Amino acid sequence: MSEPATQLLGIRHHGPGSARAVAARLAELAPDVVLIEGPPEADALVALAAEDAMRPPVALLAYATDDVSRAAFWPFAVFSPEWQAVRYATAAGVPVRFCDLPAAYQFAAEPAEPGAGRSADPLAELAAAGGYDDPERWWDDVIESRRGGASPFAVIAEAMSALREGEGPGEVREQRREAYMRTVLRKARKDGFERIAVVCGAWHVPALSEPLPPAARDQSVLKGLAKRKVACTWVPWTHGRLAAGSGYGAGVRSPGWYHHLFTTAEDVTARWLTEVAGVLREEDLPVSTAHVIEAVRLAEALAALRGRSSAGLAEVSEATRAVLCAGDDVRAGLVTRRLVVGERLGEVPDHVPQAPLAADLIATAKRLRLKRDPLVRELDLDLRTPGGLERSQLLHRLRVLGIAWGSRDASARRNKGTFRETWQLAWEPGFEVDLVAAAVHGTTVASASAEVVRGAVAGTPPLAEITTAVEDCLLADLPAALPEALAALDARAAADADVAQLMAALPALARATRYGDVRGTGTEALRAVALRMLARVCAGLPPATHGIDDEAAALFCKLVGGVHDATTLLGDPAKERWLFALSRLAGRESLPPLLAGRLTRILHDADRLDAEAVERRLGLVLTAGVEPAAGAAYVEGFFDGGGLLLVHDERLLRVIDGWLAAIPAGLFTEVLPLLRRTFGAFARPEKRAIGERAAALSGPAVVAVADSELDERRAESVLPVLATLLGVGG
């Protein structure tokens, strides 16, 4: 009996068993054309899959050219059945046509359309019928872990047909997809292809089976659909983004394990557990060859007990946890991240169609030897070297574009200068879409980021945003945008009467003045603007802080701290001017106690107030005539810089100790939250040292109890317990 001219190969989108079955079945059928579920816009890109430089995991990226937020990925791993179908067809010289609903239609439709969609999981129903409570495990056992044997496609088609019996028309989007698939199938027949293989999701097999509904019905479903212009290309992908936990709808739990199953011909369990041992050894964990041998034995024994022909993921995971990880969940989690899921990153040829901006980034990263790696790694840059400086500039330009390939981290070398930067790098496949979106600003990373800065300073943005833009210009080396940013800064700073905004903007500006020596950019104009802003802050701070409430006082405490640090970067004259202004401000009686305490501490740390002056000021505030809440706020502001002073200054400690002891019991609970917030912020060693010094102020405490208040019977009741604790007998 001859086989039908059209063969429907129903698959799960990512699985080694499905992929092997598709490859074997296509080799048997030798079809004239292969139809694959995917976007038809990618038909022209199929030939690239045959190149050696194309190494999965990769994905087809399609996006609307007029709105890149409408974009979608179609991922392929080496164990994806569709990828094996593409590879077979390109190797055999067989045409490939993608047959899913075009992205042009999908991007023009509303993101979600109402319909009578199926709520149940078809795999769950089949798994339940087979005695499984986990549909993923059922599919893995029946399809993905199988090696050899009869083709599963007839059984899959029969099962899916049974599940779809009595089903309604389904949601609108699925109706359109299946109508288009049938349209492509009819066209392939019309074009003269006799032996046709269709590789599609198993759920769609009944919809493509004979007899097909009339073509007119499908045309009516597709008639009048809106379209958008779409671009399509290949991009690298990762195993992590194939995982179901990443949010990918067709994801699998264990892409790393599936890759191992597909690429390993023999000794699957032993080779896998050897890789597990290697991961653990990289973390300096003790794993010996004997551990691996015992883990293999346990996995195979579990498989035999469960009636499985070979160990699956459940068995090797249990053996890993019990033997190699000694029951430790943290170690087992490491294995899951690094191997079971994995972070393998694919590659695409350099000549794959891409936006000029993406091409510029790839070329620049290659020149600077920055590898696009999905695993987080630390990059320490010395800005005194040309390579370190250029890498820093590239990462800052990408940050301006909103592409967070790298994030700044505190330098491991604790270098407080400007000559070193530490970054945490991790490449995400989604950055490909971000690059397409950023391409509207320019064709290179430098020109695009400069245009973003120009847009940020256009109009009347807040002063803080302008100073951030100026800082970005210097960090990212954007001389084309710097003049406009400086002009906007000077104009806005001169017109802005809000002292708080000036104070918020000044720290970024002061930091930017330091970059000239390292990055080779002139900052004289920038320093002049910063000094003019500082002069306005010094003049406007007293009226701005007069009569403010507690919330505003807390805000100004932060702003004062930021400006104080900034003046250190602007040089001694600026520092002197600032401290003089704070000295005059700190003496005002109208100043809120929180801010007054903060200013007193700054002036003391800057040697503008000696210990006697500080003690006198604290003594005036922490007296019986002042509300305890006001005193607590003053103390909070004063000790915002840390509590080490109380360790080294006994007189100051006595002032605080005496004030605390004098707070009436009825008011103590009111000020307790302020006190807890103040002293709770101290470092643990500071707390311990302060406690020891406070205990030594007056020697051990002695509590006097009048004879009339002593309850001898209650006192005697605790003596046996004390005797036991002290070990002195009854």
WOFEN-V443983 format. One line per field, one symbol per residue. psi: psi as a letter, one per 20 degrees, with the letter a starting at -180 (. if undefined). A space follows every 50 residues. Layout:
psi = ???
//
This chain:
psi = pqqqhpponprqhophgggghggghhhghmrhqppporphijhiihhhhi qhiooqprqppqqphinihnqqqnqprhjphhghgghgghhikpqpppjr pqhhghhirqhppqrmqphqohhhghghhjjqiohghghgghghiqoaaq pihgggggghghhipiqairqgghggghghghghghhgghjjpgoppoor qhhighhjqqqqrqhhghhhhipjpqqqpqqqrqqqrqhhiiqhiiiphk rrhmhgghgghhiphrlggghghghghgghhhjkqoprhhggghgggggh gggghjkqhrpahgghghhgggghjkjphgghhgggghgggrlpprqqqh jpprqhghgggggghghjlopnpippqpoppoiiqgggghgggghhghhh ijolhqpqqppijkojajjqqpqopopphihghhhghiiiirirgghghh hggghhiqbmrqhhhghghgghgghjmmhhigghghghggghhhioiohg gghhhgghghhhiiighgjkqpjghghggghhggghghhigghhjpkqah ghghghgggggghghhhhhirgghgggghgghghhhiphipqhghghggg gghghjkiprhggghgghhhhmrhipphhgghggggggjhjrjhhhhinh ghhhggghgghipqhhihhhighgghhghhiqqghggggggghhhigjaq ppoppqhiipnhghghhighgghghikjr.
//
